[in-house]
């Protein structure tokens, strides 16, 4: 039985005061029956690490460099994130693929860099609306995941995968449970061919998950939790989704 994971993606939102209030409301709602994490902007990692230490809640970042160190102005290495005891780092979010021209290989390199520093990458895959309507969903997500599987080799079983249809992110348009489950099942089949640990791996759904649709999505056999954007900024909604998860 896989334990569900609910990971909040704060994106580029927050400030000292709002973050403290949000975390205090989430902490007040403990305990949770699922794993709960928040992925926060870099400048807040230190205070979030201090605030959540010993709470049972986990934290992470939203990206990391593929490079170990060096002249890469503006980049943050996985080793630096590890110093803040990050448990997770999101890699390959569609906003980064779209606005920062991240390639499948670049995402795979980041996932590898994260694992090398003991941080679990949450690897995002997902098709655009145009790709879905052209019947390319399966080919797109398989291609994206394949690059990461190839880069991680025998460690592939250590990543978390997040299926995030691009057309559902921040749009209020959510995939139906059947649509999501069918992609999750094919991702798990692809993982099964690559690692004996596929049955234990978490595959999250992300894209306009809210308290009112979380139960139908998370009751699907291959949906092991959620990567939550907008709803992770509202304590009541985030907590409600965590309650659904366990
Ligand atoms: C995300 O950014 O990963 C996400 C799923 O956003 P939202 O929940 O707002 O659609």
Boltz pocket constraint, residues with backbone or C-beta under 6 A from the ligand:
constraints:
  - pocket:
      binder: B
      contacts: [[A, 9], [A, 164], [A, 168], [A, 169], [A, 170], [A, 171], [A, 172], [A, 206], [A, 207], [A, 208], [A, 209], [A, 227], [A, 228], [A, 229], [A, 230], [A, 231]]
      max_distance: 6.0
